[in-house]
Amino acid sequence: MCRVALGQMEFARAYTLELLEKTPAERWFDVPAGAPTCIAWQVGHLAVSQYGLLLFRQRGRQPDDLELIPGRFRKTYSRGSVPKSGPDQHPSADELLSKLHKVHEIAREELQGMEDGEGLLDPIDMPYAVYPIKLGAILFCPLHEQIHAGQIGLTRRLLGLDPVR
C-alpha cells in the first residue's frame, strides 16, 4: 500500500508541477475576483500539508523541521489560514516552489524506508484517509494534492489562463 501511495504521490505532484510551470510566477499572488485563494497559497499549503502528513505524523517533529517548515510559514499556509493577495504577503514563487520540492524530496526518502510496513498501523489523529493510522495519512496525501491541483487549475482559469489539459 505504501508503494501504491508513493506512485500516486508522484502522479499528483507531476500534475501539480505541470499546472505551476504553465502559470506565470507574477500571477501566483493574484486572488481572482470571486475566488477565495491564489496559486501562492495553494503551493505553500501543499508544502505544509505534505510535511504534516508524511513527516510529522510519521516520525514526529525533528530538529531540522523548524528550518524546513518555520512556524510563520506553517501559520500562513495551514488549514484554516486565509489566503492573501499580493507578492508582499508571500515568499517568492521560487521560494515556495523550492519549499514544495524540499518537503517532497525528504518525504519520499523517508517513505521509501517504510516500505517494509513497520509502524504503518500505528494510530494517528486526523487528517487521514479511511483509517486512523499512519498509512491512512500516507494514503490521504495524494488525494489531498489532487484536490488542490484542481483548485490551482480553477484559479488559473479565473486568471484568464488557458487550461493545461
Protein Blocks (a to p, Z undefined) as FASTA:
>chain_A
ZZmmmmmmmmmmmmmmmmmmmpcfklmmpccehiabdfklmmmmmmmmmmmmmmmmmnop
afklmmmmgfklmmmmmghiacdedjklpccfklmmmmmmmmmmmmmmmmmmmmnopokl
pccddddehiacfklmmmmmmmmmmmmmmmmmmmmmmnopacfZZ
